[in-house]
Amino acid sequence: MRKLTITEVQTMLLDLMKTVHQFMEEHHLPYYLLGGSALGAIRHGGFIPWDDDIDIGMKRDDYERFIALSDRFDSRYEVANLWNQKNCDYGLTRIYMDHTYIDNPTTAATKLDTRLYFDIFPLDNVPDDPKELAAFEKRIIKK
């Protein structure tokens, strides 16, 4: 298997992000960029130059709806979480790209999947009150 450049990896992830975005829009599932993905979008207008994944978060109820609908997700990808895969990170869902491999010593020492991935995290303890929710979103969204 040929080693991909970071630009090739980021291009593949951006294509997957477009697929994720379309799926979320079709099913009215709001999400937020998190971590390095959010930082890259703001600071670099895209990816942090060395970043090799995308992280999004969803309020718990939307996250659960995504999982319930995940069998409808693009069949080119595998949606994996602790409910459908034995060796998966706890507390998140990953979308894996087939025919890829991440050469990561930390992952290699585990039974975790070694394919290129996209992370979806549940956001718990998000306020229900509309005013509190607006304040919460203001803290995590650059307006």
A tleap script that builds the chain and sets N, CA, C and O, in Angstrom:
source leaprc.protein.ff14SB
mol = sequence {
  NMET ARG LYS LEU THR ILE THR GLU VAL GLN
  THR MET LEU LEU ASP LEU MET LYS THR VAL
  HIE GLN PHE MET GLU GLU HIE HIE LEU PRO
  TYR TYR LEU LEU GLY GLY SER ALA LEU GLY
  ALA ILE ARG HIE GLY GLY PHE ILE PRO TRP
  ASP ASP ASP ILE ASP ILE GLY MET LYS ARG
  ASP ASP TYR GLU ARG PHE ILE ALA LEU SER
  ASP ARG PHE ASP SER ARG TYR GLU VAL ALA
  ASN LEU TRP ASN GLN LYS ASN CYS ASP TYR
  GLY LEU THR ARG ILE TYR MET ASP HIE THR
  TYR ILE ASP ASN PRO THR THR ALA ALA THR
  LYS LEU ASP THR ARG LEU TYR PHE ASP ILE
  PHE PRO LEU ASP ASN VAL PRO ASP ASP PRO
  LYS GLU LEU ALA ALA PHE GLU LYS ARG ILE
  ILE LYS CLYS
}
set mol.1.N position { 0.839 -1.175 0.000 }
set mol.1.CA position { 0.000 0.000 0.000 }
set mol.1.C position { 0.890 1.245 0.000 }
set mol.1.O position { 1.821 1.338 0.800 }
set mol.2.N position { 0.615 2.186 -0.876 }
set mol.2.CA position { 1.391 3.406 -1.022 }
set mol.2.C position { 1.094 4.368 0.132 }
set mol.2.O position { -0.056 4.538 0.535 }
set mol.3.N position { 2.153 4.991 0.653 }
set mol.3.CA position { 1.975 5.984 1.711 }
set mol.3.C position { 1.439 7.274 1.090 }
set mol.3.O position { 1.982 7.780 0.108 }
set mol.4.N position { 0.369 7.792 1.681 }
set mol.4.CA position { -0.258 9.011 1.185 }
set mol.4.C position { 0.400 10.243 1.789 }
set mol.4.O position { 0.890 10.206 2.917 }
set mol.5.N position { 0.406 11.320 1.039 }
set mol.5.CA position { 0.874 12.591 1.577 }
set mol.5.C position { -0.221 13.154 2.478 }
set mol.5.O position { -1.373 12.727 2.402 }
set mol.6.N position { 0.137 14.107 3.324 }
set mol.6.CA position { -0.857 14.724 4.199 }
set mol.6.C position { -1.921 15.436 3.361 }
set mol.6.O position { -3.087 15.474 3.753 }
set mol.7.N position { -1.539 15.994 2.226 }
set mol.7.CA position { -2.514 16.650 1.344 }
set mol.7.C position { -3.509 15.638 0.796 }
set mol.7.O position { -4.702 15.931 0.719 }
set mol.8.N position { -3.041 14.448 0.412 }
set mol.8.CA position { -3.950 13.403 -0.076 }
set mol.8.C position { -4.896 12.943 1.027 }
set mol.8.O position { -6.086 12.743 0.783 }
set mol.9.N position { -4.376 12.775 2.234 }
set mol.9.CA position { -5.202 12.367 3.374 }
set mol.9.C position { -6.271 13.423 3.638 }
set mol.9.O position { -7.443 13.092 3.814 }
set mol.10.N position { -5.869 14.683 3.665 }
set mol.10.CA position { -6.815 15.763 3.935 }
set mol.10.C position { -7.866 15.876 2.830 }
set mol.10.O position { -9.022 16.192 3.110 }
set mol.11.N position { -7.481 15.626 1.590 }
set mol.11.CA position { -8.443 15.644 0.488 }
set mol.11.C position { -9.471 14.535 0.659 }
set mol.11.O position { -10.662 14.755 0.441 }
set mol.12.N position { -9.021 13.345 1.049 }
set mol.12.CA position { -9.939 12.230 1.293 }
set mol.12.C position { -10.893 12.567 2.442 }
set mol.12.O position { -12.092 12.302 2.363 }
set mol.13.N position { -10.350 13.149 3.501 }
set mol.13.CA position { -11.182 13.515 4.646 }
set mol.13.C position { -12.185 14.606 4.288 }
set mol.13.O position { -13.325 14.582 4.752 }
set mol.14.N position { -11.765 15.555 3.470 }
set mol.14.CA position { -12.686 16.610 3.046 }
set mol.14.C position { -13.834 16.021 2.226 }
set mol.14.O position { -14.981 16.441 2.377 }
set mol.15.N position { -13.531 15.046 1.356 }
set mol.15.CA position { -14.592 14.369 0.604 }
set mol.15.C position { -15.562 13.670 1.555 }
set mol.15.O position { -16.777 13.727 1.363 }
set mol.16.N position { -15.022 13.014 2.575 }
set mol.16.CA position { -15.881 12.369 3.569 }
set mol.16.C position { -16.681 13.413 4.346 }
set mol.16.O position { -17.855 13.195 4.644 }
set mol.17.N position { -16.062 14.537 4.675 }
set mol.17.CA position { -16.783 15.601 5.386 }
set mol.17.C position { -17.974 16.069 4.567 }
set mol.17.O position { -19.044 16.315 5.125 }
set mol.18.N position { -17.812 16.197 3.261 }
set mol.18.CA position { -18.924 16.604 2.401 }
set mol.18.C position { -20.045 15.564 2.448 }
set mol.18.O position { -21.223 15.918 2.469 }
set mol.19.N position { -19.681 14.298 2.465 }
set mol.19.CA position { -20.672 13.221 2.551 }
set mol.19.C position { -21.384 13.267 3.900 }
set mol.19.O position { -22.606 13.132 3.968 }
set mol.20.N position { -20.613 13.460 4.975 }
set mol.20.CA position { -21.200 13.562 6.314 }
set mol.20.C position { -22.141 14.754 6.373 }
set mol.20.O position { -23.265 14.637 6.861 }
set mol.21.N position { -21.690 15.894 5.883 }
set mol.21.CA position { -22.514 17.102 5.921 }
set mol.21.C position { -23.838 16.884 5.180 }
set mol.21.O position { -24.901 17.252 5.681 }
set mol.22.N position { -23.770 16.296 4.006 }
set mol.22.CA position { -24.986 16.039 3.225 }
set mol.22.C position { -25.937 15.123 3.996 }
set mol.22.O position { -27.142 15.370 4.040 }
set mol.23.N position { -25.392 14.066 4.603 }
set mol.23.CA position { -26.202 13.134 5.383 }
set mol.23.C position { -26.862 13.857 6.557 }
set mol.23.O position { -28.053 13.682 6.813 }
set mol.24.N position { -26.080 14.668 7.265 }
set mol.24.CA position { -26.610 15.386 8.422 }
set mol.24.C position { -27.699 16.369 7.990 }
set mol.24.O position { -28.718 16.501 8.669 }
set mol.25.N position { -27.493 17.047 6.889 }
set mol.25.CA position { -28.500 17.980 6.385 }
set mol.25.C position { -29.786 17.247 6.005 }
set mol.25.O position { -30.881 17.687 6.352 }
set mol.26.N position { -29.649 16.125 5.289 }
set mol.26.CA position { -30.822 15.352 4.851 }
set mol.26.C position { -31.661 14.880 6.033 }
set mol.26.O position { -32.885 14.793 5.940 }
set mol.27.N position { -30.999 14.578 7.138 }
set mol.27.CA position { -31.693 14.027 8.303 }
set mol.27.C position { -31.869 15.054 9.423 }
set mol.27.O position { -32.242 14.699 10.541 }
set mol.28.N position { -31.603 16.316 9.123 }
set mol.28.CA position { -31.789 17.410 10.088 }
set mol.28.C position { -31.050 17.129 11.398 }
set mol.28.O position { -31.618 17.231 12.485 }
set mol.29.N position { -29.773 16.774 11.266 }
set mol.29.CA position { -28.931 16.472 12.421 }
set mol.29.C position { -27.846 17.540 12.549 }
set mol.29.O position { -26.866 17.517 11.805 }
set mol.30.N position { -28.013 18.476 13.488 }
set mol.30.CA position { -26.984 19.506 13.667 }
set mol.30.C position { -25.708 18.920 14.271 }
set mol.30.O position { -25.749 17.952 15.029 }
set mol.31.N position { -24.579 19.528 13.918 }
set mol.31.CA position { -23.284 19.095 14.434 }
set mol.31.C position { -22.357 20.299 14.518 }
set mol.31.O position { -22.642 21.355 13.953 }
set mol.32.N position { -21.246 20.132 15.227 }
set mol.32.CA position { -20.271 21.189 15.429 }
set mol.32.C position { -18.878 20.630 15.136 }
set mol.32.O position { -18.587 19.483 15.477 }
set mol.33.N position { -18.025 21.424 14.512 }
set mol.33.CA position { -16.613 21.064 14.412 }
set mol.33.C position { -16.008 21.177 15.797 }
set mol.33.O position { -16.349 22.090 16.549 }
set mol.34.N position { -15.117 20.264 16.144 }
set mol.34.CA position { -14.473 20.258 17.453 }
set mol.34.C position { -12.950 20.222 17.309 }
set mol.34.O position { -12.415 19.911 16.245 }
set mol.35.N position { -12.284 20.543 18.386 }
set mol.35.CA position { -10.844 20.361 18.506 }
set mol.35.C position { -10.050 20.981 17.377 }
set mol.35.O position { -10.297 22.116 16.970 }
set mol.36.N position { -9.083 20.210 16.872 }
set mol.36.CA position { -8.215 20.683 15.799 }
set mol.36.C position { -8.970 21.007 14.529 }
set mol.36.O position { -8.531 21.851 13.748 }
set mol.37.N position { -10.093 20.355 14.310 }
set mol.37.CA position { -10.902 20.650 13.119 }
set mol.37.C position { -11.463 22.061 13.192 }
set mol.37.O position { -11.442 22.794 12.203 }
set mol.38.N position { -11.968 22.445 14.366 }
set mol.38.CA position { -12.491 23.797 14.551 }
set mol.38.C position { -11.352 24.816 14.511 }
set mol.38.O position { -11.476 25.868 13.883 }
set mol.39.N position { -10.256 24.504 15.175 }
set mol.39.CA position { -9.096 25.397 15.180 }
set mol.39.C position { -8.567 25.606 13.762 }
set mol.39.O position { -8.266 26.733 13.369 }
set mol.40.N position { -8.456 24.523 12.998 }
set mol.40.CA position { -7.976 24.628 11.621 }
set mol.40.C position { -8.902 25.467 10.760 }
set mol.40.O position { -8.443 26.275 9.952 }
set mol.41.N position { -10.205 25.279 10.930 }
set mol.41.CA position { -11.174 26.040 10.143 }
set mol.41.C position { -11.040 27.534 10.425 }
set mol.41.O position { -11.130 28.354 9.512 }
set mol.42.N position { -10.825 27.878 11.682 }
set mol.42.CA position { -10.729 29.288 12.059 }
set mol.42.C position { -9.342 29.854 11.743 }
set mol.42.O position { -9.228 30.896 11.099 }
set mol.43.N position { -8.304 29.173 12.191 }
set mol.43.CA position { -6.949 29.719 12.075 }
set mol.43.C position { -6.344 29.556 10.691 }
set mol.43.O position { -5.587 30.415 10.239 }
set mol.44.N position { -6.675 28.437 9.999 }
set mol.44.CA position { -6.036 28.138 8.714 }
set mol.44.C position { -7.002 28.166 7.535 }
set mol.44.O position { -6.591 27.992 6.387 }
set mol.45.N position { -8.288 28.386 7.819 }
set mol.45.CA position { -9.271 28.365 6.736 }
set mol.45.C position { -9.447 26.971 6.154 }
set mol.45.O position { -9.854 26.829 5.000 }
set mol.46.N position { -9.149 25.952 6.931 }
set mol.46.CA position { -9.245 24.547 6.499 }
set mol.46.C position { -8.619 23.666 7.562 }
set mol.46.O position { -8.946 23.779 8.743 }
set mol.47.N position { -7.735 22.802 7.149 }
set mol.47.CA position { -7.037 21.902 8.080 }
set mol.47.C position { -5.845 22.596 8.720 }
set mol.47.O position { -5.232 23.476 8.117 }
set mol.48.N position { -5.523 22.196 9.937 }
set mol.48.CA position { -4.199 22.484 10.477 }
set mol.48.C position { -3.257 21.722 9.546 }
set mol.48.O position { -3.537 20.565 9.232 }
set mol.49.N position { -2.167 22.311 9.097 }
set mol.49.CA position { -1.337 21.679 8.060 }
set mol.49.C position { -0.954 20.215 8.308 }
set mol.49.O position { -0.809 19.461 7.345 }
set mol.50.N position { -0.788 19.797 9.537 }
set mol.50.CA position { -0.358 18.430 9.838 }
set mol.50.C position { -1.495 17.536 10.348 }
set mol.50.O position { -1.259 16.382 10.702 }
set mol.51.N position { -2.722 18.059 10.387 }
set mol.51.CA position { -3.849 17.304 10.957 }
set mol.51.C position { -4.307 16.202 10.005 }
set mol.51.O position { -4.419 16.418 8.799 }
set mol.52.N position { -4.571 15.025 10.558 }
set mol.52.CA position { -4.946 13.877 9.731 }
set mol.52.C position { -6.271 13.248 10.155 }
set mol.52.O position { -6.497 12.055 9.950 }
set mol.53.N position { -7.149 14.069 10.753 }
set mol.53.CA position { -8.492 13.583 11.046 }
set mol.53.C position { -9.445 14.765 11.141 }
set mol.53.O position { -9.021 15.920 11.139 }
set mol.54.N position { -10.728 14.466 11.224 }
set mol.54.CA position { -11.760 15.479 11.432 }
set mol.54.C position { -12.575 15.039 12.635 }
set mol.54.O position { -12.927 13.868 12.776 }
set mol.55.N position { -12.870 16.008 13.505 }
set mol.55.CA position { -13.673 15.750 14.698 }
set mol.55.C position { -14.911 16.625 14.662 }
set mol.55.O position { -14.829 17.837 14.464 }
set mol.56.N position { -16.072 15.984 14.859 }
set mol.56.CA position { -17.308 16.746 15.030 }
set mol.56.C position { -17.988 16.270 16.307 }
set mol.56.O position { -17.719 15.178 16.807 }
set mol.57.N position { -18.878 17.120 16.823 }
set mol.57.CA position { -19.663 16.761 17.998 }
set mol.57.C position { -21.134 16.988 17.718 }
set mol.57.O position { -21.513 17.835 16.910 }
set mol.58.N position { -21.945 16.213 18.403 }
set mol.58.CA position { -23.399 16.320 18.260 }
set mol.58.C position { -24.022 16.216 19.647 }
set mol.58.O position { -23.549 15.459 20.495 }
set mol.59.N position { -25.104 16.994 19.873 }
set mol.59.CA position { -25.826 16.821 21.126 }
set mol.59.C position { -26.261 15.354 21.209 }
set mol.59.O position { -26.522 14.713 20.191 }
set mol.60.N position { -26.331 14.842 22.424 }
set mol.60.CA position { -26.581 13.407 22.643 }
set mol.60.C position { -27.794 12.889 21.875 }
set mol.60.O position { -27.703 11.831 21.253 }
set mol.61.N position { -28.913 13.587 21.894 }
set mol.61.CA position { -30.101 13.075 21.210 }
set mol.61.C position { -29.878 13.004 19.690 }
set mol.61.O position { -30.333 12.060 19.043 }
set mol.62.N position { -29.189 13.987 19.126 }
set mol.62.CA position { -28.878 13.951 17.696 }
set mol.62.C position { -27.866 12.848 17.379 }
set mol.62.O position { -27.954 12.182 16.348 }
set mol.63.N position { -26.916 12.673 18.276 }
set mol.63.CA position { -25.919 11.604 18.132 }
set mol.63.C position { -26.606 10.235 18.100 }
set mol.63.O position { -26.294 9.397 17.255 }
set mol.64.N position { -27.538 10.018 19.022 }
set mol.64.CA position { -28.267 8.747 19.061 }
set mol.64.C position { -29.093 8.553 17.786 }
set mol.64.O position { -29.189 7.438 17.274 }
set mol.65.N position { -29.684 9.629 17.276 }
set mol.65.CA position { -30.431 9.544 16.016 }
set mol.65.C position { -29.491 9.200 14.859 }
set mol.65.O position { -29.843 8.414 13.980 }
set mol.66.N position { -28.292 9.795 14.865 }
set mol.66.CA position { -27.318 9.461 13.828 }
set mol.66.C position { -26.992 7.968 13.872 }
set mol.66.O position { -26.982 7.304 12.835 }
set mol.67.N position { -26.729 7.446 15.049 }
set mol.67.CA position { -26.414 6.021 15.183 }
set mol.67.C position { -27.572 5.171 14.664 }
set mol.67.O position { -27.357 4.181 13.964 }
set mol.68.N position { -28.793 5.558 15.009 }
set mol.68.CA position { -29.965 4.801 14.553 }
set mol.68.C position { -30.098 4.827 13.031 }
set mol.68.O position { -30.612 3.879 12.437 }
set mol.69.N position { -29.643 5.895 12.408 }
set mol.69.CA position { -29.738 6.037 10.948 }
set mol.69.C position { -28.464 5.606 10.220 }
set mol.69.O position { -28.424 5.624 8.990 }
set mol.70.N position { -27.446 5.229 10.947 }
set mol.70.CA position { -26.131 5.002 10.343 }
set mol.70.C position { -26.103 3.874 9.311 }
set mol.70.O position { -25.210 3.837 8.465 }
set mol.71.N position { -27.063 2.960 9.369 }
set mol.71.CA position { -27.103 1.912 8.348 }
set mol.71.C position { -27.464 2.485 6.973 }
set mol.71.O position { -27.317 1.800 5.961 }
set mol.72.N position { -27.931 3.721 6.934 }
set mol.72.CA position { -28.258 4.405 5.684 }
set mol.72.C position { -27.092 5.237 5.152 }
set mol.72.O position { -27.167 5.799 4.060 }
set mol.73.N position { -26.012 5.310 5.936 }
set mol.73.CA position { -24.863 6.122 5.536 }
set mol.73.C position { -24.178 5.497 4.323 }
set mol.73.O position { -24.271 4.289 4.100 }
set mol.74.N position { -23.505 6.313 3.559 }
set mol.74.CA position { -22.807 5.902 2.339 }
set mol.74.C position { -22.050 4.583 2.550 }
set mol.74.O position { -21.207 4.482 3.441 }
set mol.75.N position { -22.353 3.595 1.739 }
set mol.75.CA position { -21.788 2.242 1.908 }
set mol.75.C position { -20.293 2.168 1.602 }
set mol.75.O position { -19.672 1.131 1.840 }
set mol.76.N position { -19.709 3.230 1.086 }
set mol.76.CA position { -18.252 3.239 0.868 }
set mol.76.C position { -17.488 3.336 2.179 }
set mol.76.O position { -16.274 3.132 2.215 }
set mol.77.N position { -18.203 3.647 3.256 }
set mol.77.CA position { -17.576 3.860 4.553 }
set mol.77.C position { -18.206 2.949 5.593 }
set mol.77.O position { -19.334 2.485 5.429 }
set mol.78.N position { -17.462 2.699 6.665 }
set mol.78.CA position { -17.989 1.904 7.774 }
set mol.78.C position { -18.174 2.791 8.996 }
set mol.78.O position { -17.234 3.444 9.451 }
set mol.79.N position { -19.383 2.808 9.518 }
set mol.79.CA position { -19.681 3.545 10.740 }
set mol.79.C position { -19.519 2.556 11.893 }
set mol.79.O position { -20.211 1.539 11.952 }
set mol.80.N position { -18.598 2.865 12.808 }
set mol.80.CA position { -18.287 1.924 13.891 }
set mol.80.C position { -18.353 2.620 15.241 }
set mol.80.O position { -17.949 3.772 15.393 }
set mol.81.N position { -18.872 1.888 16.212 }
set mol.81.CA position { -18.916 2.369 17.588 }
set mol.81.C position { -18.976 1.154 18.507 }
set mol.81.O position { -18.947 0.013 18.044 }
set mol.82.N position { -19.061 1.406 19.810 }
set mol.82.CA position { -19.007 0.282 20.747 }
set mol.82.C position { -20.213 -0.637 20.652 }
set mol.82.O position { -20.182 -1.743 21.192 }
set mol.83.N position { -21.283 -0.205 19.975 }
set mol.83.CA position { -22.464 -1.052 19.837 }
set mol.83.C position { -22.358 -2.018 18.665 }
set mol.83.O position { -23.058 -3.031 18.636 }
set mol.84.N position { -21.496 -1.722 17.700 }
set mol.84.CA position { -21.433 -2.611 16.534 }
set mol.84.C position { -20.029 -3.116 16.216 }
set mol.84.O position { -19.850 -3.836 15.233 }
set mol.85.N position { -19.044 -2.763 17.007 }
set mol.85.CA position { -17.678 -3.240 16.764 }
set mol.85.C position { -17.016 -3.560 18.094 }
set mol.85.O position { -17.071 -2.768 19.035 }
set mol.86.N position { -16.398 -4.709 18.163 }
set mol.86.CA position { -15.814 -5.184 19.415 }
set mol.86.C position { -14.663 -4.296 19.900 }
set mol.86.O position { -14.611 -3.949 21.080 }
set mol.87.N position { -13.759 -3.933 19.019 }
set mol.87.CA position { -12.579 -3.165 19.412 }
set mol.87.C position { -12.692 -1.722 18.920 }
set mol.87.O position { -12.040 -1.324 17.956 }
set mol.88.N position { -13.525 -0.962 19.598 }
set mol.88.CA position { -13.759 0.435 19.217 }
set mol.88.C position { -13.516 1.322 20.424 }
set mol.88.O position { -13.732 0.918 21.566 }
set mol.89.N position { -13.059 2.552 20.147 }
set mol.89.CA position { -12.910 3.512 21.242 }
set mol.89.C position { -14.253 3.705 21.923 }
set mol.89.O position { -15.287 3.749 21.257 }
set mol.90.N position { -14.247 3.818 23.217 }
set mol.90.CA position { -15.477 4.057 23.947 }
set mol.90.C position { -15.902 5.509 23.804 }
set mol.90.O position { -15.069 6.410 23.709 }
set mol.91.N position { -17.200 5.717 23.790 }
set mol.91.CA position { -17.740 7.048 23.863 }
set mol.91.C position { -17.755 7.859 22.587 }
set mol.91.O position { -18.034 9.057 22.631 }
set mol.92.N position { -17.466 7.254 21.461 }
set mol.92.CA position { -17.513 7.991 20.205 }
set mol.92.C position { -17.854 7.045 19.072 }
set mol.92.O position { -17.839 5.824 19.231 }
set mol.93.N position { -18.160 7.626 17.937 }
set mol.93.CA position { -18.396 6.854 16.720 }
set mol.93.C position { -17.340 7.261 15.716 }
set mol.93.O position { -16.988 8.437 15.618 }
set mol.94.N position { -16.834 6.295 14.973 }
set mol.94.CA position { -15.857 6.580 13.921 }
set mol.94.C position { -16.407 6.127 12.579 }
set mol.94.O position { -17.077 5.101 12.466 }
set mol.95.N position { -16.103 6.922 11.575 }
set mol.95.CA position { -16.398 6.534 10.204 }
set mol.95.C position { -15.058 6.199 9.569 }
set mol.95.O position { -14.184 7.057 9.446 }
set mol.96.N position { -14.906 4.933 9.166 }
set mol.96.CA position { -13.641 4.452 8.608 }
set mol.96.C position { -13.670 4.417 7.086 }
set mol.96.O position { -14.702 4.171 6.463 }
set mol.97.N position { -12.506 4.670 6.517 }
set mol.97.CA position { -12.317 4.589 5.069 }
set mol.97.C position { -11.634 3.271 4.747 }
set mol.97.O position { -10.551 2.978 5.253 }
set mol.98.N position { -12.277 2.485 3.903 }
set mol.98.CA position { -11.671 1.221 3.492 }
set mol.98.C position { -10.411 1.467 2.668 }
set mol.98.O position { -10.224 2.540 2.095 }
set mol.99.N position { -9.570 0.468 2.622 }
set mol.99.CA position { -8.346 0.464 1.815 }
set mol.99.C position { -7.378 1.570 2.219 }
set mol.99.O position { -6.647 2.105 1.386 }
set mol.100.N position { -7.383 1.908 3.519 }
set mol.100.CA position { -6.423 2.863 4.054 }
set mol.100.C position { -5.783 2.240 5.286 }
set mol.100.O position { -6.309 1.282 5.853 }
set mol.101.N position { -4.646 2.789 5.695 }
set mol.101.CA position { -3.940 2.302 6.871 }
set mol.101.C position { -3.194 3.468 7.496 }
set mol.101.O position { -2.490 4.204 6.804 }
set mol.102.N position { -3.346 3.638 8.803 }
set mol.102.CA position { -2.615 4.666 9.530 }
set mol.102.C position { -1.450 3.997 10.240 }
set mol.102.O position { -1.640 3.078 11.036 }
set mol.103.N position { -0.257 4.460 9.950 }
set mol.103.CA position { 0.951 3.929 10.578 }
set mol.103.C position { 1.201 4.719 11.862 }
set mol.103.O position { 1.972 5.679 11.881 }
set mol.104.N position { 0.528 4.290 12.937 }
set mol.104.CA position { 0.588 4.989 14.204 }
set mol.104.C position { 1.016 3.994 15.284 }
set mol.104.O position { 0.287 3.040 15.558 }
set mol.105.N position { 2.183 4.197 15.903 }
set mol.105.CA position { 2.665 3.245 16.920 }
set mol.105.C position { 1.696 3.049 18.080 }
set mol.105.O position { 1.600 1.947 18.620 }
set mol.106.N position { 0.979 4.095 18.470 }
set mol.106.CA position { 0.030 3.977 19.581 }
set mol.106.C position { -1.112 3.043 19.207 }
set mol.106.O position { -1.484 2.170 19.992 }
set mol.107.N position { -1.670 3.220 18.017 }
set mol.107.CA position { -2.760 2.370 17.556 }
set mol.107.C position { -2.264 0.958 17.291 }
set mol.107.O position { -2.968 -0.010 17.579 }
set mol.108.N position { -1.067 0.829 16.747 }
set mol.108.CA position { -0.515 -0.490 16.408 }
set mol.108.C position { -0.393 -1.379 17.645 }
set mol.108.O position { -0.462 -2.603 17.539 }
set mol.109.N position { -0.215 -0.774 18.803 }
set mol.109.CA position { -0.059 -1.532 20.043 }
set mol.109.C position { -1.398 -1.951 20.639 }
set mol.109.O position { -1.431 -2.544 21.718 }
set mol.110.N position { -2.498 -1.655 19.959 }
set mol.110.CA position { -3.831 -1.985 20.461 }
set mol.110.C position { -4.553 -2.872 19.444 }
set mol.110.O position { -3.990 -3.248 18.415 }
set mol.111.N position { -5.795 -3.192 19.752 }
set mol.111.CA position { -6.632 -3.936 18.808 }
set mol.111.C position { -7.558 -2.994 18.043 }
set mol.111.O position { -8.478 -3.442 17.359 }
set mol.112.N position { -7.312 -1.686 18.159 }
set mol.112.CA position { -8.152 -0.712 17.475 }
set mol.112.C position { -7.924 -0.761 15.972 }
set mol.112.O position { -6.850 -1.148 15.510 }
set mol.113.N position { -8.921 -0.374 15.227 }
set mol.113.CA position { -8.868 -0.327 13.773 }
set mol.113.C position { -7.776 0.647 13.332 }
set mol.113.O position { -7.590 1.689 13.961 }
set mol.114.N position { -7.061 0.326 12.274 }
set mol.114.CA position { -5.956 1.154 11.819 }
set mol.114.C position { -6.251 1.886 10.508 }
set mol.114.O position { -5.335 2.384 9.853 }
set mol.115.N position { -7.529 1.951 10.128 }
set mol.115.CA position { -7.883 2.685 8.911 }
set mol.115.C position { -8.025 4.180 9.206 }
set mol.115.O position { -8.209 4.585 10.354 }
set mol.116.N position { -7.936 4.982 8.156 }
set mol.116.CA position { -8.169 6.415 8.258 }
set mol.116.C position { -9.598 6.642 8.735 }
set mol.116.O position { -10.517 5.951 8.296 }
set mol.117.N position { -9.788 7.607 9.630 }
set mol.117.CA position { -11.100 7.762 10.248 }
set mol.117.C position { -11.512 9.217 10.444 }
set mol.117.O position { -10.725 10.152 10.298 }
set mol.118.N position { -12.788 9.351 10.781 }
set mol.118.CA position { -13.474 10.610 11.052 }
set mol.118.C position { -14.216 10.394 12.361 }
set mol.118.O position { -14.985 9.440 12.473 }
set mol.119.N position { -14.008 11.252 13.357 }
set mol.119.CA position { -14.606 11.048 14.680 }
set mol.119.C position { -15.880 11.852 14.883 }
set mol.119.O position { -15.976 13.009 14.474 }
set mol.120.N position { -16.863 11.213 15.524 }
set mol.120.CA position { -18.096 11.875 15.931 }
set mol.120.C position { -18.258 11.653 17.435 }
set mol.120.O position { -18.375 10.518 17.899 }
set mol.121.N position { -18.264 12.756 18.187 }
set mol.121.CA position { -18.363 12.699 19.641 }
set mol.121.C position { -19.752 13.136 20.097 }
set mol.121.O position { -20.303 14.098 19.563 }
set mol.122.N position { -20.324 12.435 21.082 }
set mol.122.CA position { -21.574 12.933 21.674 }
set mol.122.C position { -21.248 14.084 22.621 }
set mol.122.O position { -20.264 14.037 23.360 }
set mol.123.N position { -22.079 15.109 22.590 }
set mol.123.CA position { -21.935 16.230 23.520 }
set mol.123.C position { -23.014 16.081 24.585 }
set mol.123.O position { -24.199 16.273 24.314 }
set mol.124.N position { -22.596 15.743 25.781 }
set mol.124.CA position { -23.527 15.554 26.887 }
set mol.124.C position { -23.631 16.819 27.720 }
set mol.124.O position { -22.781 17.707 27.641 }
set mol.125.N position { -24.682 16.887 28.517 }
set mol.125.CA position { -24.926 18.011 29.418 }
set mol.125.C position { -25.099 19.337 28.684 }
set mol.125.O position { -24.735 20.397 29.195 }
set mol.126.N position { -25.661 19.260 27.475 }
set mol.126.CA position { -25.981 20.463 26.716 }
set mol.126.C position { -27.315 20.982 27.243 }
set mol.126.O position { -28.260 20.207 27.393 }
set mol.127.N position { -27.406 22.279 27.525 }
set mol.127.CA position { -28.648 22.816 28.105 }
set mol.127.C position { -29.861 22.652 27.194 }
set mol.127.O position { -29.743 22.742 25.972 }
set mol.128.N position { -31.025 22.410 27.793 }
set mol.128.CA position { -32.296 22.344 27.056 }
set mol.128.C position { -32.938 23.718 26.921 }
set mol.128.O position { -33.611 24.003 25.930 }
set mol.129.N position { -32.728 24.561 27.916 }
set mol.129.CA position { -33.314 25.897 27.891 }
set mol.129.C position { -32.751 26.685 26.698 }
set mol.129.O position { -31.534 26.757 26.529 }
set mol.130.N position { -33.622 27.271 25.875 }
set mol.130.CA position { -33.159 27.974 24.667 }
set mol.130.C position { -32.133 29.073 24.932 }
set mol.130.O position { -31.192 29.229 24.155 }
set mol.131.N position { -32.294 29.837 26.014 }
set mol.131.CA position { -31.332 30.902 26.332 }
set mol.131.C position { -29.984 30.317 26.756 }
set mol.131.O position { -28.930 30.805 26.348 }
set mol.132.N position { -30.030 29.272 27.575 }
set mol.132.CA position { -28.799 28.618 28.006 }
set mol.132.C position { -28.112 27.943 26.820 }
set mol.132.O position { -26.887 27.974 26.705 }
set mol.133.N position { -28.912 27.329 25.934 }
set mol.133.CA position { -28.360 26.698 24.747 }
set mol.133.C position { -27.692 27.734 23.846 }
set mol.133.O position { -26.612 27.481 23.311 }
set mol.134.N position { -28.317 28.886 23.675 }
set mol.134.CA position { -27.725 29.947 22.857 }
set mol.134.C position { -26.377 30.389 23.432 }
set mol.134.O position { -25.423 30.602 22.684 }
set mol.135.N position { -26.298 30.525 24.749 }
set mol.135.CA position { -25.041 30.905 25.398 }
set mol.135.C position { -23.992 29.806 25.217 }
set mol.135.O position { -22.821 30.096 24.973 }
set mol.136.N position { -24.416 28.547 25.337 }
set mol.136.CA position { -23.519 27.403 25.144 }
set mol.136.C position { -22.961 27.409 23.721 }
set mol.136.O position { -21.754 27.281 23.517 }
set mol.137.N position { -23.859 27.559 22.735 }
set mol.137.CA position { -23.435 27.560 21.334 }
set mol.137.C position { -22.520 28.746 21.030 }
set mol.137.O position { -21.579 28.620 20.246 }
set mol.138.N position { -22.789 29.875 21.636 }
set mol.138.CA position { -21.955 31.057 21.416 }
set mol.138.C position { -20.521 30.789 21.862 }
set mol.138.O position { -19.572 31.282 21.252 }
set mol.139.N position { -20.370 30.005 22.926 }
set mol.139.CA position { -19.027 29.666 23.412 }
set mol.139.C position { -18.282 28.744 22.451 }
set mol.139.O position { -17.053 28.779 22.392 }
set mol.140.N position { -19.021 27.910 21.689 }
set mol.140.CA position { -18.324 26.944 20.823 }
set mol.140.C position { -18.399 27.292 19.346 }
set mol.140.O position { -17.776 26.619 18.524 }
set mol.141.N position { -19.151 28.331 18.990 }
set mol.141.CA position { -19.284 28.716 17.577 }
set mol.141.C position { -18.722 30.124 17.412 }
set mol.141.O position { -19.071 31.032 18.167 }
set mol.142.N position { -17.868 30.297 16.442 }
set mol.142.CA position { -17.376 31.635 16.130 }
set mol.142.C position { -18.414 32.319 15.250 }
set mol.142.O position { -18.718 31.842 14.156 }
set mol.143.N position { -18.950 33.422 15.719 }
set mol.143.CA position { -19.984 34.132 14.962 }
set mol.143.C position { -19.438 35.401 14.385 }
set mol.143.O position { -20.162 36.136 13.714 }
savepdb mol mol.pdb
quit
